[in-house]
Every structure is written in structure tokens, then in C-alpha cells.
Amino acid sequence: RHHVDEDLKPYVCISEQCGNLPPAFSTREEWRNHMADKHCPDWVQYIHRPSRWLCTAKSACLSFKSEQLLLDHLRADHSQDTPDAQLVLTASRSKVPIPSEPNTCPFCG
């Protein structure tokens, strides 16, 4: 089995930071070391992070699950004297990734 794993390298980096051709590893240990060293020890929280779109127009920061929901909010609550094109641009630039919960499985969520 070790010989097969050495040839196939079945353990693949699952971080989006490693791109379209992620590195592959022969052992779980090599894979774990890569994930901790190249990404971070808490890599589980920082890969495939969910995103939120934030409205910071007022002192209270509001969070939305999609760009469209934020845009709807901006149009409803902040459209006075603001051109629609500016609201669309603001919504498109307001996406922020948030860390996953510490015990979230990186494979199935």
C-alpha cells in the first residue's frame, strides 16, 4: 500500500490558495504538515470561508448573506442623493470572508 500511495499521492491540498493544481502528498502526515505550515495551524477555519456583504454606512455594521440582499438594503435605506450605479459598486466591493466555526468539517461543512 505504501508503494501505491507513493505513486498516487492521494492526499491533496484543499485550500483555494494553492490554486487549480494543488500539491498532492503520499501520507496524511505530509498533508497535515503542508496544511499547517503553508496555510496556518487553524487552517480548518480559514479555507472555504463563507462570505458576508457588509453595510458600514451607519455606526452599526449590518451583515447580509448575498450581494443582492445588501444592494436591496442600500436601495431601500441609503438611496437618498446616491446614484444607483454607486450603490451597485458599493455592494460589489463589500464582500468579506468570515472564519468558519472551529469544529466545522472542511469537507462537508
Biopython code that builds the backbone (N, CA, C, O; Angstrom):
import numpy as np
from Bio.PDB.StructureBuilder import StructureBuilder

atoms = [
    (1, "ARG", "N", (0.825, -1.191, 0.000)),
    (1, "ARG", "CA", (0.000, 0.000, 0.000)),
    (1, "ARG", "C", (0.872, 1.259, 0.000)),
    (1, "ARG", "O", (0.539, 2.228, -0.682)),
    (2, "HIS", "N", (1.953, 1.265, 0.731)),
    (2, "HIS", "CA", (2.817, 2.446, 0.781)),
    (2, "HIS", "C", (3.320, 2.798, -0.619)),
    (2, "HIS", "O", (3.384, 3.968, -0.994)),
    (3, "HIS", "N", (3.674, 1.765, -1.382)),
    (3, "HIS", "CA", (4.159, 1.990, -2.744)),
    (3, "HIS", "C", (3.064, 2.640, -3.608)),
    (3, "HIS", "O", (3.344, 3.546, -4.394)),
    (4, "VAL", "N", (1.841, 2.179, -3.459)),
    (4, "VAL", "CA", (0.718, 2.737, -4.219)),
    (4, "VAL", "C", (0.492, 4.192, -3.821)),
    (4, "VAL", "O", (0.329, 5.055, -4.685)),
    (5, "ASP", "N", (0.480, 4.467, -2.521)),
    (5, "ASP", "CA", (0.298, 5.844, -2.050)),
    (5, "ASP", "C", (1.425, 6.753, -2.527)),
    (5, "ASP", "O", (1.202, 7.922, -2.841)),
    (6, "GLU", "N", (2.632, 6.206, -2.577)),
    (6, "GLU", "CA", (3.780, 6.989, -3.046)),
    (6, "GLU", "C", (3.585, 7.385, -4.516)),
    (6, "GLU", "O", (3.941, 8.493, -4.917)),
    (7, "ASP", "N", (3.025, 6.484, -5.302)),
    (7, "ASP", "CA", (2.790, 6.773, -6.721)),
    (7, "ASP", "C", (1.570, 7.668, -6.941)),
    (7, "ASP", "O", (1.617, 8.602, -7.742)),
    (8, "LEU", "N", (0.492, 7.384, -6.236)),
    (8, "LEU", "CA", (-0.764, 8.106, -6.471)),
    (8, "LEU", "C", (-0.862, 9.442, -5.739)),
    (8, "LEU", "O", (-1.549, 10.357, -6.194)),
    (9, "LYS", "N", (-0.177, 9.548, -4.609)),
    (9, "LYS", "CA", (-0.254, 10.756, -3.766)),
    (9, "LYS", "C", (-1.722, 11.152, -3.546)),
    (9, "LYS", "O", (-2.187, 12.162, -4.074)),
    (10, "PRO", "N", (-2.437, 10.347, -2.766)),
    (10, "PRO", "CA", (-3.882, 10.539, -2.636)),
    (10, "PRO", "C", (-4.321, 11.708, -1.749)),
    (10, "PRO", "O", (-5.505, 12.042, -1.726)),
    (11, "TYR", "N", (-3.408, 12.325, -1.031)),
    (11, "TYR", "CA", (-3.765, 13.415, -0.118)),
    (11, "TYR", "C", (-3.469, 14.749, -0.802)),
    (11, "TYR", "O", (-2.310, 15.079, -1.051)),
    (12, "VAL", "N", (-4.508, 15.504, -1.100)),
    (12, "VAL", "CA", (-4.390, 16.725, -1.893)),
    (12, "VAL", "C", (-4.745, 17.932, -1.040)),
    (12, "VAL", "O", (-5.681, 17.887, -0.240)),
    (13, "CYS", "N", (-3.992, 19.007, -1.215)),
    (13, "CYS", "CA", (-4.294, 20.243, -0.506)),
    (13, "CYS", "C", (-5.693, 20.710, -0.903)),
    (13, "CYS", "O", (-6.030, 20.730, -2.087)),
    (14, "ILE", "N", (-6.499, 21.082, 0.074)),
    (14, "ILE", "CA", (-7.868, 21.506, -0.203)),
    (14, "ILE", "C", (-8.057, 23.015, -0.061)),
    (14, "ILE", "O", (-9.186, 23.503, -0.108)),
    (15, "SER", "N", (-6.982, 23.742, 0.109)),
    (15, "SER", "CA", (-7.085, 25.193, 0.224)),
    (15, "SER", "C", (-7.158, 25.838, -1.153)),
    (15, "SER", "O", (-6.426, 25.456, -2.066)),
    (16, "GLU", "N", (-8.043, 26.817, -1.297)),
    (16, "GLU", "CA", (-8.146, 27.540, -2.554)),
    (16, "GLU", "C", (-6.895, 28.364, -2.840)),
    (16, "GLU", "O", (-6.680, 28.780, -3.979)),
    (17, "GLN", "N", (-6.067, 28.605, -1.827)),
    (17, "GLN", "CA", (-4.821, 29.355, -2.018)),
    (17, "GLN", "C", (-3.820, 28.604, -2.885)),
    (17, "GLN", "O", (-2.960, 29.228, -3.507)),
    (18, "CYS", "N", (-3.913, 27.294, -2.940)),
    (18, "CYS", "CA", (-2.961, 26.513, -3.730)),
    (18, "CYS", "C", (-3.373, 26.409, -5.196)),
    (18, "CYS", "O", (-2.661, 25.789, -5.986)),
    (19, "GLY", "N", (-4.478, 26.987, -5.568)),
    (19, "GLY", "CA", (-4.846, 27.116, -6.972)),
    (19, "GLY", "C", (-5.431, 25.882, -7.613)),
    (19, "GLY", "O", (-5.882, 24.953, -6.943)),
    (20, "ASN", "N", (-5.412, 25.901, -8.951)),
    (20, "ASN", "CA", (-6.043, 24.844, -9.738)),
    (20, "ASN", "C", (-5.253, 23.543, -9.774)),
    (20, "ASN", "O", (-5.820, 22.486, -10.051)),
    (21, "LEU", "N", (-3.960, 23.602, -9.500)),
    (21, "LEU", "CA", (-3.137, 22.395, -9.446)),
    (21, "LEU", "C", (-2.539, 22.268, -8.050)),
    (21, "LEU", "O", (-1.346, 22.505, -7.860)),
    (22, "PRO", "N", (-3.366, 21.895, -7.073)),
    (22, "PRO", "CA", (-2.870, 21.832, -5.699)),
    (22, "PRO", "C", (-1.851, 20.716, -5.517)),
    (22, "PRO", "O", (-1.897, 19.703, -6.217)),
    (23, "PRO", "N", (-0.930, 20.903, -4.576)),
    (23, "PRO", "CA", (0.055, 19.851, -4.318)),
    (23, "PRO", "C", (-0.605, 18.602, -3.742)),
    (23, "PRO", "O", (-1.617, 18.679, -3.046)),
    (24, "ALA", "N", (-0.014, 17.463, -4.043)),
    (24, "ALA", "CA", (-0.504, 16.177, -3.547)),
    (24, "ALA", "C", (0.589, 15.522, -2.710)),
    (24, "ALA", "O", (1.778, 15.772, -2.908)),
    (25, "PHE", "N", (0.163, 14.678, -1.769)),
    (25, "PHE", "CA", (1.093, 14.096, -0.804)),
    (25, "PHE", "C", (0.854, 12.600, -0.668)),
    (25, "PHE", "O", (-0.254, 12.104, -0.875)),
    (26, "SER", "N", (1.920, 11.897, -0.315)),
    (26, "SER", "CA", (1.865, 10.442, -0.173)),
    (26, "SER", "C", (1.282, 10.007, 1.160)),
    (26, "SER", "O", (0.685, 8.935, 1.261)),
    (27, "THR", "N", (1.451, 10.832, 2.181)),
    (27, "THR", "CA", (0.986, 10.434, 3.518)),
    (27, "THR", "C", (0.116, 11.526, 4.133)),
    (27, "THR", "O", (0.206, 12.699, 3.770)),
    (28, "ARG", "N", (-0.716, 11.113, 5.059)),
    (28, "ARG", "CA", (-1.530, 12.077, 5.806)),
    (28, "ARG", "C", (-0.659, 13.059, 6.560)),
    (28, "ARG", "O", (-0.979, 14.244, 6.657)),
    (29, "GLU", "N", (0.440, 12.560, 7.090)),
    (29, "GLU", "CA", (1.357, 13.413, 7.856)),
    (29, "GLU", "C", (1.929, 14.534, 6.981)),
    (29, "GLU", "O", (1.971, 15.690, 7.401)),
    (30, "GLU", "N", (2.367, 14.192, 5.768)),
    (30, "GLU", "CA", (2.871, 15.220, 4.843)),
    (30, "GLU", "C", (1.776, 16.245, 4.544)),
    (30, "GLU", "O", (2.025, 17.450, 4.522)),
    (31, "TRP", "N", (0.560, 15.745, 4.313)),
    (31, "TRP", "CA", (-0.573, 16.625, 4.022)),
    (31, "TRP", "C", (-0.858, 17.547, 5.199)),
    (31, "TRP", "O", (-0.995, 18.758, 5.021)),
    (32, "ARG", "N", (-0.950, 16.978, 6.413)),
    (32, "ARG", "CA", (-1.202, 17.784, 7.625)),
    (32, "ARG", "C", (-0.130, 18.850, 7.804)),
    (32, "ARG", "O", (-0.438, 20.002, 8.109)),
    (33, "ASN", "N", (1.129, 18.465, 7.613)),
    (33, "ASN", "CA", (2.225, 19.429, 7.744)),
    (33, "ASN", "C", (2.086, 20.560, 6.726)),
    (33, "ASN", "O", (2.290, 21.728, 7.058)),
    (34, "HIS", "N", (1.745, 20.217, 5.509)),
    (34, "HIS", "CA", (1.547, 21.244, 4.484)),
    (34, "HIS", "C", (0.425, 22.196, 4.893)),
    (34, "HIS", "O", (0.588, 23.414, 4.835)),
    (35, "MET", "N", (-0.704, 21.642, 5.304)),
    (35, "MET", "CA", (-1.853, 22.481, 5.663)),
    (35, "MET", "C", (-1.500, 23.420, 6.811)),
    (35, "MET", "O", (-1.872, 24.593, 6.786)),
    (36, "ALA", "N", (-0.790, 22.921, 7.811)),
    (36, "ALA", "CA", (-0.423, 23.753, 8.969)),
    (36, "ALA", "C", (0.678, 24.752, 8.633)),
    (36, "ALA", "O", (0.620, 25.903, 9.067)),
    (37, "ASP", "N", (1.681, 24.325, 7.864)),
    (37, "ASP", "CA", (2.833, 25.191, 7.580)),
    (37, "ASP", "C", (2.561, 26.209, 6.477)),
    (37, "ASP", "O", (2.942, 27.373, 6.605)),
    (38, "LYS", "N", (1.918, 25.791, 5.412)),
    (38, "LYS", "CA", (1.702, 26.684, 4.265)),
    (38, "LYS", "C", (0.446, 27.538, 4.408)),
    (38, "LYS", "O", (0.328, 28.584, 3.770)),
    (39, "HIS", "N", (-0.479, 27.100, 5.232)),
    (39, "HIS", "CA", (-1.721, 27.857, 5.387)),
    (39, "HIS", "C", (-1.769, 28.445, 6.796)),
    (39, "HIS", "O", (-1.568, 29.650, 6.951)),
    (40, "CYS", "N", (-2.018, 27.671, 7.789)),
    (40, "CYS", "CA", (-1.884, 28.100, 9.185)),
    (40, "CYS", "C", (-2.328, 26.946, 10.073)),
    (40, "CYS", "O", (-3.038, 26.053, 9.609)),
    (41, "PRO", "N", (-1.925, 26.946, 11.339)),
    (41, "PRO", "CA", (-2.319, 25.848, 12.222)),
    (41, "PRO", "C", (-3.840, 25.697, 12.345)),
    (41, "PRO", "O", (-4.339, 24.590, 12.546)),
    (42, "ASP", "N", (-4.571, 26.802, 12.226)),
    (42, "ASP", "CA", (-6.036, 26.763, 12.309)),
    (42, "ASP", "C", (-6.669, 26.780, 10.921)),
    (42, "ASP", "O", (-7.717, 27.391, 10.716)),
    (43, "TRP", "N", (-6.025, 26.105, 9.970)),
    (43, "TRP", "CA", (-6.451, 26.164, 8.575)),
    (43, "TRP", "C", (-7.905, 25.804, 8.374)),
    (43, "TRP", "O", (-8.539, 26.322, 7.455)),
    (44, "VAL", "N", (-8.456, 24.931, 9.207)),
    (44, "VAL", "CA", (-9.849, 24.498, 9.050)),
    (44, "VAL", "C", (-10.798, 25.699, 9.060)),
    (44, "VAL", "O", (-11.804, 25.703, 8.351)),
    (45, "GLN", "N", (-10.480, 26.708, 9.856)),
    (45, "GLN", "CA", (-11.342, 27.883, 9.957)),
    (45, "GLN", "C", (-11.155, 28.853, 8.793)),
    (45, "GLN", "O", (-11.998, 29.724, 8.581)),
    (46, "TYR", "N", (-10.076, 28.718, 8.043)),
    (46, "TYR", "CA", (-9.743, 29.745, 7.065)),
    (46, "TYR", "C", (-9.758, 29.296, 5.608)),
    (46, "TYR", "O", (-9.368, 30.059, 4.724)),
    (47, "ILE", "N", (-10.201, 28.073, 5.349)),
    (47, "ILE", "CA", (-10.364, 27.661, 3.955)),
    (47, "ILE", "C", (-11.855, 27.560, 3.671)),
    (47, "ILE", "O", (-12.652, 27.267, 4.562)),
    (48, "HIS", "N", (-12.211, 27.801, 2.449)),
    (48, "HIS", "CA", (-13.615, 27.743, 2.016)),
    (48, "HIS", "C", (-14.509, 28.539, 2.960)),
    (48, "HIS", "O", (-15.592, 28.098, 3.347)),
    (49, "ARG", "N", (-14.026, 29.718, 3.317)),
    (49, "ARG", "CA", (-14.762, 30.541, 4.274)),
    (49, "ARG", "C", (-16.043, 31.086, 3.659)),
    (49, "ARG", "O", (-16.080, 31.466, 2.489)),
    (50, "PRO", "N", (-17.080, 31.114, 4.469)),
    (50, "PRO", "CA", (-18.304, 31.762, 3.988)),
    (50, "PRO", "C", (-18.067, 33.263, 3.880)),
    (50, "PRO", "O", (-17.205, 33.814, 4.566)),
    (51, "SER", "N", (-18.822, 33.910, 3.029)),
    (51, "SER", "CA", (-18.681, 35.355, 2.866)),
    (51, "SER", "C", (-19.930, 36.066, 3.351)),
    (51, "SER", "O", (-21.018, 35.491, 3.395)),
    (52, "ARG", "N", (-19.756, 37.303, 3.707)),
    (52, "ARG", "CA", (-20.854, 38.194, 4.058)),
    (52, "ARG", "C", (-20.612, 39.506, 3.328)),
    (52, "ARG", "O", (-19.478, 39.838, 2.983)),
    (53, "TRP", "N", (-21.671, 40.235, 3.102)),
    (53, "TRP", "CA", (-21.588, 41.564, 2.497)),
    (53, "TRP", "C", (-22.002, 42.549, 3.571)),
    (53, "TRP", "O", (-23.086, 42.430, 4.143)),
    (54, "LEU", "N", (-21.148, 43.519, 3.847)),
    (54, "LEU", "CA", (-21.343, 44.413, 4.984)),
    (54, "LEU", "C", (-21.786, 45.798, 4.557)),
    (54, "LEU", "O", (-21.275, 46.371, 3.595)),
    (55, "CYS", "N", (-22.753, 46.322, 5.301)),
    (55, "CYS", "CA", (-23.139, 47.721, 5.173)),
    (55, "CYS", "C", (-22.515, 48.449, 6.353)),
    (55, "CYS", "O", (-22.825, 48.159, 7.508)),
    (56, "THR", "N", (-21.649, 49.379, 6.059)),
    (56, "THR", "CA", (-20.992, 50.152, 7.119)),
    (56, "THR", "C", (-21.394, 51.621, 7.040)),
    (56, "THR", "O", (-20.674, 52.494, 7.526)),
    (57, "ALA", "N", (-22.549, 51.892, 6.425)),
    (57, "ALA", "CA", (-22.991, 53.273, 6.217)),
    (57, "ALA", "C", (-23.320, 53.988, 7.524)),
    (57, "ALA", "O", (-23.178, 55.208, 7.609)),
    (58, "LYS", "N", (-23.745, 53.267, 8.519)),
    (58, "LYS", "CA", (-24.057, 53.868, 9.817)),
    (58, "LYS", "C", (-23.149, 53.244, 10.865)),
    (58, "LYS", "O", (-22.368, 52.343, 10.559)),
    (59, "SER", "N", (-23.249, 53.716, 12.085)),
    (59, "SER", "CA", (-22.356, 53.216, 13.139)),
    (59, "SER", "C", (-22.538, 51.719, 13.395)),
    (59, "SER", "O", (-21.577, 51.037, 13.749)),
    (60, "ALA", "N", (-23.750, 51.201, 13.223)),
    (60, "ALA", "CA", (-23.983, 49.767, 13.410)),
    (60, "ALA", "C", (-23.702, 49.043, 12.097)),
    (60, "ALA", "O", (-24.280, 49.384, 11.065)),
    (61, "CYS", "N", (-22.837, 48.069, 12.126)),
    (61, "CYS", "CA", (-22.472, 47.311, 10.932)),
    (61, "CYS", "C", (-23.508, 46.207, 10.709)),
    (61, "CYS", "O", (-23.749, 45.390, 11.597)),
    (62, "LEU", "N", (-24.113, 46.187, 9.530)),
    (62, "LEU", "CA", (-25.093, 45.159, 9.198)),
    (62, "LEU", "C", (-24.469, 44.167, 8.229)),
    (62, "LEU", "O", (-23.678, 44.545, 7.364)),
    (63, "SER", "N", (-24.828, 42.897, 8.378)),
    (63, "SER", "CA", (-24.261, 41.824, 7.578)),
    (63, "SER", "C", (-25.364, 41.163, 6.757)),
    (63, "SER", "O", (-26.462, 40.924, 7.260)),
    (64, "PHE", "N", (-25.064, 40.869, 5.484)),
    (64, "PHE", "CA", (-26.030, 40.243, 4.591)),
    (64, "PHE", "C", (-25.410, 39.007, 3.954)),
    (64, "PHE", "O", (-24.198, 38.948, 3.743)),
    (65, "LYS", "N", (-26.261, 38.006, 3.644)),
    (65, "LYS", "CA", (-25.765, 36.739, 3.110)),
    (65, "LYS", "C", (-25.493, 36.768, 1.612)),
    (65, "LYS", "O", (-24.933, 35.813, 1.073)),
    (66, "SER", "N", (-25.877, 37.841, 0.930)),
    (66, "SER", "CA", (-25.594, 37.934, -0.503)),
    (66, "SER", "C", (-25.424, 39.390, -0.911)),
    (66, "SER", "O", (-25.863, 40.308, -0.217)),
    (67, "GLU", "N", (-24.781, 39.574, -2.048)),
    (67, "GLU", "CA", (-24.603, 40.921, -2.593)),
    (67, "GLU", "C", (-25.959, 41.545, -2.915)),
    (67, "GLU", "O", (-26.173, 42.737, -2.695)),
    (68, "GLN", "N", (-26.878, 40.719, -3.442)),
    (68, "GLN", "CA", (-28.201, 41.236, -3.801)),
    (68, "GLN", "C", (-28.965, 41.716, -2.571)),
    (68, "GLN", "O", (-29.635, 42.747, -2.625)),
    (69, "LEU", "N", (-28.872, 40.980, -1.462)),
    (69, "LEU", "CA", (-29.551, 41.416, -0.234)),
    (69, "LEU", "C", (-28.982, 42.738, 0.264)),
    (69, "LEU", "O", (-29.731, 43.605, 0.714)),
    (70, "LEU", "N", (-27.668, 42.896, 0.187)),
    (70, "LEU", "CA", (-27.065, 44.174, 0.574)),
    (70, "LEU", "C", (-27.532, 45.280, -0.366)),
    (70, "LEU", "O", (-27.879, 46.370, 0.089)),
    (71, "LEU", "N", (-27.545, 45.015, -1.660)),
    (71, "LEU", "CA", (-27.980, 46.022, -2.624)),
    (71, "LEU", "C", (-29.433, 46.423, -2.375)),
    (71, "LEU", "O", (-29.769, 47.604, -2.450)),
    (72, "ASP", "N", (-30.293, 45.453, -2.081)),
    (72, "ASP", "CA", (-31.692, 45.765, -1.744)),
    (72, "ASP", "C", (-31.750, 46.690, -0.535)),
    (72, "ASP", "O", (-32.513, 47.656, -0.524)),
    (73, "HIS", "N", (-30.949, 46.399, 0.477)),
    (73, "HIS", "CA", (-30.888, 47.233, 1.681)),
    (73, "HIS", "C", (-30.402, 48.643, 1.337)),
    (73, "HIS", "O", (-30.997, 49.629, 1.770)),
    (74, "LEU", "N", (-29.323, 48.735, 0.558)),
    (74, "LEU", "CA", (-28.788, 50.049, 0.194)),
    (74, "LEU", "C", (-29.822, 50.869, -0.566)),
    (74, "LEU", "O", (-29.970, 52.067, -0.326)),
    (75, "ARG", "N", (-30.532, 50.224, -1.480)),
    (75, "ARG", "CA", (-31.564, 50.935, -2.248)),
    (75, "ARG", "C", (-32.718, 51.380, -1.358)),
    (75, "ARG", "O", (-33.275, 52.460, -1.553)),
    (76, "ALA", "N", (-33.077, 50.555, -0.387)),
    (76, "ALA", "CA", (-34.200, 50.897, 0.497)),
    (76, "ALA", "C", (-33.829, 51.945, 1.539)),
    (76, "ALA", "O", (-34.633, 52.823, 1.850)),
    (77, "ASP", "N", (-32.619, 51.858, 2.079)),
    (77, "ASP", "CA", (-32.273, 52.702, 3.230)),
    (77, "ASP", "C", (-31.237, 53.786, 2.965)),
    (77, "ASP", "O", (-31.098, 54.703, 3.774)),
    (78, "HIS", "N", (-30.514, 53.708, 1.866)),
    (78, "HIS", "CA", (-29.409, 54.654, 1.659)),
    (78, "HIS", "C", (-29.410, 55.283, 0.267)),
    (78, "HIS", "O", (-28.375, 55.779, -0.179)),
    (79, "SER", "N", (-30.535, 55.274, -0.419)),
    (79, "SER", "CA", (-30.543, 55.747, -1.805)),
    (79, "SER", "C", (-30.710, 57.259, -1.948)),
    (79, "SER", "O", (-30.613, 57.782, -3.058)),
    (80, "GLN", "N", (-30.961, 57.973, -0.838)),
    (80, "GLN", "CA", (-31.117, 59.415, -0.922)),
    (80, "GLN", "C", (-29.825, 60.036, -1.450)),
    (80, "GLN", "O", (-28.756, 59.834, -0.874)),
    (81, "ASP", "N", (-29.922, 60.776, -2.525)),
    (81, "ASP", "CA", (-28.784, 61.502, -3.108)),
    (81, "ASP", "C", (-27.618, 60.598, -3.522)),
    (81, "ASP", "O", (-26.507, 61.090, -3.720)),
    (82, "THR", "N", (-27.847, 59.302, -3.653)),
    (82, "THR", "CA", (-26.782, 58.393, -4.095)),
    (82, "THR", "C", (-27.233, 57.718, -5.385)),
    (82, "THR", "O", (-28.248, 57.022, -5.393)),
    (83, "PRO", "N", (-26.503, 57.909, -6.462)),
    (83, "PRO", "CA", (-26.886, 57.261, -7.728)),
    (83, "PRO", "C", (-26.883, 55.735, -7.592)),
    (83, "PRO", "O", (-26.081, 55.168, -6.850)),
    (84, "ASP", "N", (-27.791, 55.087, -8.318)),
    (84, "ASP", "CA", (-27.891, 53.629, -8.246)),
    (84, "ASP", "C", (-26.577, 52.960, -8.633)),
    (84, "ASP", "O", (-26.212, 51.940, -8.049)),
    (85, "ALA", "N", (-25.871, 53.511, -9.594)),
    (85, "ALA", "CA", (-24.584, 52.922, -10.005)),
    (85, "ALA", "C", (-23.595, 52.895, -8.842)),
    (85, "ALA", "O", (-22.804, 51.960, -8.716)),
    (86, "GLN", "N", (-23.639, 53.911, -8.000)),
    (86, "GLN", "CA", (-22.753, 53.955, -6.829)),
    (86, "GLN", "C", (-23.160, 52.895, -5.804)),
    (86, "GLN", "O", (-22.303, 52.280, -5.169)),
    (87, "LEU", "N", (-24.469, 52.684, -5.644)),
    (87, "LEU", "CA", (-24.943, 51.641, -4.723)),
    (87, "LEU", "C", (-24.506, 50.261, -5.211)),
    (87, "LEU", "O", (-24.080, 49.422, -4.417)),
    (88, "VAL", "N", (-24.613, 50.031, -6.514)),
    (88, "VAL", "CA", (-24.193, 48.746, -7.097)),
    (88, "VAL", "C", (-22.699, 48.535, -6.876)),
    (88, "VAL", "O", (-22.276, 47.441, -6.502)),
    (89, "LEU", "N", (-21.907, 49.567, -7.103)),
    (89, "LEU", "CA", (-20.463, 49.475, -6.895)),
    (89, "LEU", "C", (-20.133, 49.215, -5.425)),
    (89, "LEU", "O", (-19.275, 48.390, -5.114)),
    (90, "THR", "N", (-20.812, 49.915, -4.534)),
    (90, "THR", "CA", (-20.597, 49.718, -3.096)),
    (90, "THR", "C", (-20.905, 48.278, -2.698)),
    (90, "THR", "O", (-20.136, 47.657, -1.964)),
    (91, "ALA", "N", (-22.024, 47.748, -3.178)),
    (91, "ALA", "CA", (-22.398, 46.367, -2.845)),
    (91, "ALA", "C", (-21.362, 45.381, -3.367)),
    (91, "ALA", "O", (-21.018, 44.418, -2.681)),
    (92, "SER", "N", (-20.862, 45.615, -4.579)),
    (92, "SER", "CA", (-19.902, 44.671, -5.163)),
    (92, "SER", "C", (-18.556, 44.686, -4.445)),
    (92, "SER", "O", (-17.803, 43.716, -4.523)),
    (93, "ARG", "N", (-18.252, 45.766, -3.753)),
    (93, "ARG", "CA", (-16.971, 45.878, -3.037)),
    (93, "ARG", "C", (-17.087, 45.572, -1.546)),
    (93, "ARG", "O", (-16.123, 45.756, -0.804)),
    (94, "SER", "N", (-18.233, 45.117, -1.107)),
    (94, "SER", "CA", (-18.474, 44.950, 0.333)),
    (94, "SER", "C", (-18.391, 43.513, 0.810)),
    (94, "SER", "O", (-18.776, 43.220, 1.942)),
    (95, "LYS", "N", (-17.898, 42.610, -0.024)),
    (95, "LYS", "CA", (-17.799, 41.193, 0.333)),
    (95, "LYS", "C", (-16.591, 40.970, 1.233)),
    (95, "LYS", "O", (-15.480, 41.393, 0.911)),
    (96, "VAL", "N", (-16.814, 40.303, 2.363)),
    (96, "VAL", "CA", (-15.718, 39.953, 3.268)),
    (96, "VAL", "C", (-15.856, 38.491, 3.687)),
    (96, "VAL", "O", (-16.949, 38.054, 4.048)),
    (97, "PRO", "N", (-14.759, 37.731, 3.641)),
    (97, "PRO", "CA", (-14.807, 36.354, 4.133)),
    (97, "PRO", "C", (-14.787, 36.353, 5.656)),
    (97, "PRO", "O", (-14.133, 37.187, 6.282)),
    (98, "ILE", "N", (-15.499, 35.421, 6.232)),
    (98, "ILE", "CA", (-15.501, 35.294, 7.689)),
    (98, "ILE", "C", (-14.995, 33.905, 8.057)),
    (98, "ILE", "O", (-15.207, 32.955, 7.303)),
    (99, "PRO", "N", (-14.335, 33.768, 9.194)),
    (99, "PRO", "CA", (-13.837, 32.441, 9.587)),
    (99, "PRO", "C", (-14.982, 31.462, 9.827)),
    (99, "PRO", "O", (-16.051, 31.846, 10.301)),
    (100, "SER", "N", (-14.749, 30.212, 9.500)),
    (100, "SER", "CA", (-15.710, 29.157, 9.819)),
    (100, "SER", "C", (-15.641, 28.865, 11.309)),
    (100, "SER", "O", (-14.687, 29.247, 11.987)),
    (101, "GLU", "N", (-16.646, 28.195, 11.798)),
    (101, "GLU", "CA", (-16.633, 27.769, 13.194)),
    (101, "GLU", "C", (-15.481, 26.781, 13.401)),
    (101, "GLU", "O", (-15.153, 26.028, 12.484)),
    (102, "PRO", "N", (-14.860, 26.769, 14.584)),
    (102, "PRO", "CA", (-13.686, 25.916, 14.821)),
    (102, "PRO", "C", (-13.906, 24.434, 14.547)),
    (102, "PRO", "O", (-12.976, 23.761, 14.103)),
    (103, "ASN", "N", (-15.090, 23.903, 14.791)),
    (103, "ASN", "CA", (-15.312, 22.466, 14.632)),
    (103, "ASN", "C", (-16.059, 22.116, 13.348)),
    (103, "ASN", "O", (-16.690, 21.061, 13.270)),
    (104, "THR", "N", (-15.996, 22.980, 12.351)),
    (104, "THR", "CA", (-16.660, 22.727, 11.079)),
    (104, "THR", "C", (-15.791, 21.822, 10.213)),
    (104, "THR", "O", (-14.599, 22.074, 10.043)),
    (105, "CYS", "N", (-16.386, 20.782, 9.675)),
    (105, "CYS", "CA", (-15.648, 19.869, 8.795)),
    (105, "CYS", "C", (-15.332, 20.589, 7.487)),
    (105, "CYS", "O", (-16.240, 21.125, 6.852)),
    (106, "PRO", "N", (-14.057, 20.612, 7.066)),
    (106, "PRO", "CA", (-13.706, 21.305, 5.826)),
    (106, "PRO", "C", (-14.189, 20.577, 4.568)),
    (106, "PRO", "O", (-14.154, 21.144, 3.477)),
    (107, "PHE", "N", (-14.631, 19.346, 4.709)),
    (107, "PHE", "CA", (-15.080, 18.578, 3.556)),
    (107, "PHE", "C", (-16.585, 18.660, 3.350)),
    (107, "PHE", "O", (-17.048, 18.808, 2.219)),
    (108, "CYS", "N", (-17.351, 18.566, 4.428)),
    (108, "CYS", "CA", (-18.812, 18.530, 4.266)),
    (108, "CYS", "C", (-19.515, 19.720, 4.903)),
    (108, "CYS", "O", (-20.727, 19.872, 4.755)),
    (109, "GLY", "N", (-18.764, 20.568, 5.613)),
    (109, "GLY", "CA", (-19.363, 21.759, 6.214)),
    (109, "GLY", "C", (-20.037, 21.432, 7.500)),
    (109, "GLY", "O", (-20.597, 22.317, 8.146)),
]
sb = StructureBuilder()
sb.init_structure("model")
sb.init_model(0)
sb.init_chain("A")
sb.init_seg("    ")
for serial, (resi, resn, name, xyz) in enumerate(atoms, 1):
    if name == "N":
        sb.init_residue(resn, " ", resi, " ")
    sb.init_atom(name, np.array(xyz, "f"), 0.0, 1.0, " ", f" {name:<3s}", serial, name[0])
structure = sb.get_structure()
